[in-house]
């Protein structure tokens, strides 16, 4: 039967007591939790986790040049797509050609090399200055 018990490791303890010190703490925790020790039974490190702390510079988000609200230059095609039980004429946009301030109404599909964004009927999409697509219910 196995017992996995998290044991915090202090680097100073490893330097002074070695692995035997960790094994002793494991046995003490085992006794505290289960009421007995298992002398002579080898302990095994099953998982090892490390946590690091530090400072990193604030990332600079991409900023696109505004291109106006007309998104027609990013249209790839139009297809019939099923939404909520019925077909809708759905515009497909190329994500790489969308620029800040462009707006378009759903139903729409935005395609790019690694993802697809769906704008449902009754919603509006707008590209912000950082090139995010913000989707909100149509007013």
C-alpha positions in Angstrom: 0.0 0.0 0.0 1.3 3.5 -0.8 1.2 6.7 1.1 1.8 9.9 -0.7 2.4 12.7 1.8 3.5 16.2 0.7 6.8 17.1 2.5 8.2 20.6 2.1 11.9 20.7 1.3 14.2 23.3 2.7 17.4 23.5 0.8 19.4 24.1 4.0 17.9 20.9 5.4 19.2 19.0 2.4 22.6 20.4 2.9 22.8 19.6 6.6 20.8 16.4 7.0 20.7 15.1 3.4 18.0 12.7 2.1 17.9 11.0 5.5 16.5 14.1 7.0 13.7 14.2 4.5 12.9 10.5 5.1 12.7 11.2 8.8 10.3 14.0 8.3 8.2 11.8 6.0 8.1 9.1 8.7 7.1 11.7 11.3 4.3 13.0 9.2 3.2 9.5 8.4 3.0 8.7 12.1 1.1 12.0 12.8 -1.4 11.2 10.0 -1.8 7.4 10.3 -0.6 6.7 13.9 2.4 4.5 13.0 5.8 4.5 11.4 7.2 1.9 8.9 10.9 1.6 9.9 13.1 0.0 7.3 10.7 0.7 4.5 12.2 2.9 1.8 10.6 6.2 1.0 10.3 7.3 -2.6 10.0 10.8 -4.1 7.0 10.5 -6.4 6.5 14.1 -7.4 8.8 17.1 -7.1 7.5 20.6 -7.4 9.4 23.9 -7.5 8.1 27.4 -7.1 10.1 30.5 -8.2 9.5 34.1 -7.6 10.9 37.1 -9.5 10.2 40.3 -11.3 9.5 40.5 -15.0 9.1 43.6 -17.1 5.5 44.5 -18.0 4.9 43.1 -21.5 4.2 45.5 -24.3 0.9 44.5 -26.0 0.7 44.8 -29.8 -0.9 48.0 -31.0 -2.5 48.2 -34.4 -3.0 51.2 -36.5 -6.7 52.2 -36.7 -8.2 51.4 -40.1 -11.7 52.7 -39.7 -14.9 50.8 -38.9 -15.4 49.2 -42.3 -14.4 45.6 -42.1 -15.4 44.7 -45.7 -11.7 44.5 -46.7 -11.3 41.5 -44.4 -14.1 39.5 -45.9 -13.1 36.1 -47.4 -16.4 34.7 -48.3 -20.0 34.2 -47.3 -21.6 30.9 -46.4 -24.9 29.5 -45.1 -24.3 28.4 -41.5 -26.8 26.8 -39.0 -27.4 28.7 -35.8 -30.1 27.7 -33.3 -32.0 25.5 -35.8 -32.0 27.7 -38.9 -29.6 28.7 -41.7 -28.1 32.2 -41.7 -26.0 34.0 -44.3 -22.7 34.2 -42.5 -19.7 36.4 -43.4 -16.2 34.9 -43.0 -13.4 37.3 -42.1 -9.6 36.9 -42.3 -8.3 37.8 -38.8 -5.0 39.0 -40.2 -6.8 41.8 -42.2 -8.8 43.1 -39.2 -7.5 46.4 -37.7 -8.5 48.5 -34.7 -11.9 50.1 -34.8 -13.3 47.7 -37.4 -16.9 46.6 -36.5 -19.1 43.9 -37.9 -22.3 42.2 -36.9 -23.0 38.5 -36.4 -23.5 36.0 -37.7 -19.8 36.0 -38.7 -16.8 33.7 -38.5 -13.3 35.0 -38.1 -10.6 32.6 -39.2 -6.9 32.6 -38.6 -4.1 30.1 -38.7 -4.6 28.7 -35.1 -8.2 29.5 -34.1 -11.7 30.4 -35.2 -13.9 32.9 -33.6 -17.7 32.7 -34.0 -19.9 35.8 -33.7 -23.4 34.7 -33.1 -26.5 36.3 -34.6 -27.5 39.3 -32.5 -24.0 40.2 -31.5 -21.5 42.8 -32.7 -17.7 42.4 -32.9 -15.2 45.2 -32.7 -11.5 45.1 -32.9 -9.7 47.1 -30.1 -6.4 48.9 -30.2 -4.6 45.8 -29.0 -6.2 43.7 -31.8 -8.6 41.9 -29.5 -12.0 41.0 -30.9 -14.6 42.3 -28.4 -18.0 40.6 -28.9 -21.1 42.2 -27.3 -24.8 41.8 -27.6 -26.3 44.1 -30.3 -28.0 47.1 -28.7 
